[in-house]
Amino acid sequence: MTIALWAVKKFPSGEAAGYIVSQCIGAAVGSFLLYLSLGAAAVTTGGLGATAPFPGIGYGQAILVEAIATFVLMLVIMGVAVDERAPPGFAGLVIGLTVAGMITMAGNITGASLNTARTFGPYLADSLLGGSNLWMYFPIYVIGPICGAVIAALFYTKITAE
């Protein structure tokens, strides 16, 4: 979302890199806290919630699904949280319901990351704690969400231009 908002000049250029790094650090800290809370089984059984394509899902298919789900989410964010014309008070609910819908749609296909940092954290922690090595799938969760979000932000900006 940060890159998409930056692409349409809704996020300060000087702060984008710091936000992205902070999001990745936060995701990693969250994964380590999950490990500390639940123990080794969180790594060996649950992979700390790491996302990966389900069996039979190709790399391209997974990228497309992540892009579509993130496109929908970013379009909603643009409409209810970024656009000054949006009625106040409903952005959180609408965004939350959209996330739930996109997880329902993509969950059994890609694990429904919708966010590169959300995948980075569990991958890093799993690697350091002896869990599964899923880094081969990481480009799916970089390319899909970033492309989907940027296309949605550009599309929204184009269709709402006055």
FIKOLFI-275860 format. One record per residue (C-alpha): residue number from 1; x, z negated, y. Coordinates in pm, 1 decimal, decimal comma. Layout:
<nodes>
+-----+----------+----------+----------+
:   i :        X :        Z :        Y :
+-----+----------+----------+----------+
: NUM :        X :        Z :        Y :
...
+-----+----------+----------+----------+
</nodes>
This chain:
<nodes>
+-----+----------+----------+----------+
:   i :        X :        Z :        Y :
+-----+----------+----------+----------+
:   1 :      0,0 :      0,0 :      0,0 :
:   2 :    285,7 :    -81,8 :    235,8 :
:   3 :    440,8 :    264,0 :    198,9 :
:   4 :    103,9 :    432,7 :    245,6 :
:   5 :     26,6 :    230,8 :    558,1 :
:   6 :    375,4 :    307,8 :    689,9 :
:   7 :    318,6 :    680,4 :    617,9 :
:   8 :     13,7 :    684,1 :    846,6 :
:   9 :    180,6 :    470,9 :   1114,3 :
:  10 :    -29,6 :    162,7 :   1042,4 :
:  11 :    270,6 :    -47,0 :    938,7 :
:  12 :    580,6 :   -114,0 :   1151,1 :
:  13 :    881,5 :     86,5 :   1030,0 :
:  14 :   1120,4 :   -199,9 :   1089,7 :
:  15 :    922,4 :   -432,0 :    860,5 :
:  16 :    839,0 :   -203,0 :    567,1 :
:  17 :   1159,8 :   -248,8 :    366,7 :
:  18 :   1147,8 :   -626,2 :    407,4 :
:  19 :    785,8 :   -638,2 :    289,6 :
:  20 :    863,4 :   -427,4 :    -15,6 :
:  21 :   1162,1 :   -643,1 :   -111,7 :
:  22 :    955,8 :   -957,5 :    -53,8 :
:  23 :    674,5 :   -827,6 :   -273,4 :
:  24 :    919,4 :   -755,1 :   -556,7 :
:  25 :   1078,7 :  -1098,6 :   -521,8 :
:  26 :    735,8 :  -1261,8 :   -518,4 :
:  27 :    632,3 :  -1074,2 :   -832,3 :
:  28 :    951,7 :  -1181,1 :  -1009,2 :
:  29 :    909,7 :  -1543,8 :   -901,2 :
:  30 :    550,3 :  -1533,5 :  -1024,0 :
:  31 :    663,6 :  -1405,7 :  -1362,9 :
:  32 :    927,6 :  -1676,5 :  -1394,0 :
:  33 :    670,6 :  -1940,2 :  -1295,6 :
:  34 :    437,9 :  -1807,4 :  -1564,5 :
:  35 :    721,4 :  -1847,5 :  -1813,6 :
:  36 :    789,4 :  -2202,0 :  -1694,0 :
:  37 :    419,2 :  -2283,6 :  -1716,0 :
:  38 :    343,6 :  -2134,0 :  -2056,7 :
:  39 :    679,7 :  -2130,5 :  -2230,9 :
:  40 :    852,6 :  -1869,1 :  -2444,6 :
:  41 :    524,8 :  -1739,3 :  -2590,2 :
:  42 :    442,8 :  -1594,4 :  -2248,5 :
:  43 :    743,7 :  -1366,6 :  -2296,0 :
:  44 :    729,1 :  -1295,9 :  -2669,0 :
:  45 :    352,3 :  -1265,4 :  -2706,3 :
:  46 :    225,7 :  -1160,1 :  -2366,5 :
:  47 :    530,5 :   -994,4 :  -2212,2 :
:  48 :    453,2 :  -1193,2 :  -1896,3 :
:  49 :    169,7 :   -950,6 :  -1830,3 :
:  50 :    394,2 :   -644,3 :  -1818,3 :
:  51 :    212,2 :   -314,1 :  -1793,7 :
:  52 :    278,4 :    -19,4 :  -2023,2 :
:  53 :     82,0 :    286,0 :  -2130,6 :
:  54 :   -133,9 :    230,2 :  -2436,5 :
:  55 :    -45,4 :    417,8 :  -2756,8 :
:  56 :   -123,5 :    787,4 :  -2735,5 :
:  57 :   -107,9 :    798,5 :  -2354,8 :
:  58 :    155,9 :   1039,9 :  -2228,4 :
:  59 :    384,7 :    982,1 :  -1933,5 :
:  60 :    205,7 :   1236,4 :  -1714,9 :
:  61 :   -135,2 :   1102,6 :  -1808,9 :
:  62 :    -26,6 :    751,0 :  -1718,8 :
:  63 :    108,9 :    861,8 :  -1381,5 :
:  64 :   -217,0 :   1044,1 :  -1308,2 :
:  65 :   -433,5 :    744,6 :  -1403,6 :
:  66 :   -224,7 :    508,4 :  -1188,5 :
:  67 :   -241,9 :    758,9 :   -900,6 :
:  68 :   -620,5 :    794,8 :   -927,7 :
:  69 :   -683,8 :    420,0 :   -947,7 :
:  70 :   -450,6 :    347,9 :   -657,2 :
:  71 :   -601,4 :    635,5 :   -456,0 :
:  72 :   -945,6 :    477,7 :   -487,7 :
:  73 :   -813,1 :    132,5 :   -397,1 :
:  74 :   -621,2 :    260,6 :    -94,2 :
:  75 :   -919,0 :    462,9 :     25,4 :
:  76 :  -1128,2 :    146,6 :     17,5 :
:  77 :   -857,8 :    -52,2 :    196,8 :
:  78 :   -839,4 :    211,7 :    468,8 :
:  79 :  -1216,6 :    204,8 :    511,9 :
:  80 :  -1285,6 :   -167,2 :    507,3 :
:  81 :   -963,3 :   -332,7 :    623,7 :
:  82 :   -762,3 :    -86,0 :    831,4 :
:  83 :  -1030,9 :    108,1 :   1016,4 :
:  84 :  -1128,8 :    -81,3 :   1331,8 :
:  85 :  -1484,3 :     54,3 :   1296,4 :
:  86 :  -1542,7 :   -135,6 :    969,6 :
:  87 :  -1786,9 :   -424,4 :    991,0 :
:  88 :  -1602,1 :   -757,3 :    976,0 :
:  89 :  -1627,5 :  -1009,3 :    696,8 :
:  90 :  -1653,9 :   -793,6 :    386,0 :
:  91 :  -1307,1 :   -647,1 :    332,7 :
:  92 :  -1192,0 :   -909,4 :     82,7 :
:  93 :  -1504,0 :   -881,4 :   -131,7 :
:  94 :  -1506,9 :   -501,8 :   -132,1 :
:  95 :  -1134,3 :   -475,9 :   -204,7 :
:  96 :  -1162,1 :   -735,8 :   -481,6 :
:  97 :  -1453,3 :   -554,1 :   -644,7 :
:  98 :  -1260,2 :   -227,6 :   -620,2 :
:  99 :   -957,4 :   -384,2 :   -788,4 :
: 100 :  -1184,9 :   -513,0 :  -1065,7 :
: 101 :  -1337,5 :   -168,9 :  -1108,9 :
: 102 :  -1002,2 :      6,1 :  -1120,3 :
: 103 :   -869,4 :   -246,6 :  -1372,2 :
: 104 :  -1177,0 :   -184,3 :  -1585,0 :
: 105 :  -1118,0 :    189,6 :  -1564,6 :
: 106 :   -739,4 :    196,6 :  -1614,7 :
: 107 :   -670,2 :   -123,2 :  -1806,3 :
: 108 :   -685,1 :     29,1 :  -2153,8 :
: 109 :   -489,2 :    333,7 :  -2044,8 :
: 110 :   -193,5 :    206,0 :  -1840,3 :
: 111 :   -244,5 :   -167,9 :  -1804,0 :
: 112 :   -376,0 :   -100,5 :  -1452,1 :
: 113 :    -81,0 :   -198,1 :  -1236,8 :
: 114 :   -187,8 :    -27,5 :   -911,3 :
: 115 :    121,8 :   -181,9 :   -754,6 :
: 116 :    490,5 :   -119,6 :   -819,3 :
: 117 :    587,4 :   -481,4 :   -744,6 :
: 118 :    325,0 :   -607,7 :   -988,7 :
: 119 :    506,6 :   -418,1 :  -1265,8 :
: 120 :    858,1 :   -494,4 :  -1139,7 :
: 121 :    822,0 :   -873,3 :  -1164,7 :
: 122 :    729,1 :   -894,8 :  -1534,3 :
: 123 :    980,1 :   -621,7 :  -1626,7 :
: 124 :   1264,6 :   -809,5 :  -1458,6 :
: 125 :   1167,9 :  -1147,4 :  -1603,4 :
: 126 :   1113,6 :  -1002,5 :  -1951,8 :
: 127 :   1458,5 :   -842,3 :  -1937,3 :
: 128 :   1627,5 :  -1164,0 :  -1834,3 :
: 129 :   1431,9 :  -1386,8 :  -2073,2 :
: 130 :   1474,9 :  -1174,0 :  -2385,9 :
: 131 :   1135,5 :  -1005,7 :  -2384,9 :
: 132 :   1049,1 :   -641,5 :  -2432,3 :
: 133 :   1250,1 :   -379,0 :  -2247,8 :
: 134 :    986,9 :   -161,0 :  -2084,7 :
: 135 :   1198,6 :    -16,9 :  -1801,6 :
: 136 :   1153,9 :    334,5 :  -1944,9 :
: 137 :    795,6 :    315,6 :  -1817,6 :
: 138 :    883,0 :    189,7 :  -1469,7 :
: 139 :    874,2 :    535,5 :  -1304,2 :
: 140 :    505,3 :    559,0 :  -1400,2 :
: 141 :    436,7 :    254,0 :  -1186,6 :
: 142 :    649,0 :    381,0 :   -899,3 :
: 143 :    530,4 :    742,5 :   -886,2 :
: 144 :    160,1 :    690,5 :   -964,8 :
: 145 :     74,5 :    408,6 :   -724,3 :
: 146 :    290,4 :    535,7 :   -437,4 :
: 147 :    158,9 :    892,1 :   -461,8 :
: 148 :   -201,8 :    777,3 :   -501,6 :
: 149 :   -182,7 :    538,6 :   -207,2 :
: 150 :     -2,7 :    779,2 :     27,4 :
: 151 :   -240,8 :   1066,1 :    -52,7 :
: 152 :   -541,0 :    837,1 :      6,2 :
: 153 :   -406,7 :    709,8 :    339,4 :
: 154 :   -329,7 :   1062,6 :    458,6 :
: 155 :   -669,7 :   1185,8 :    336,3 :
: 156 :   -857,3 :    901,6 :    509,6 :
: 157 :   -664,5 :    956,5 :    829,9 :
: 158 :   -743,3 :   1329,3 :    817,5 :
: 159 :  -1116,1 :   1297,3 :    746,1 :
: 160 :  -1171,5 :   1028,0 :   1007,7 :
: 161 :   -968,1 :   1186,8 :   1286,1 :
: 162 :  -1169,9 :   1203,2 :   1603,2 :
+-----+----------+----------+----------+
</nodes>
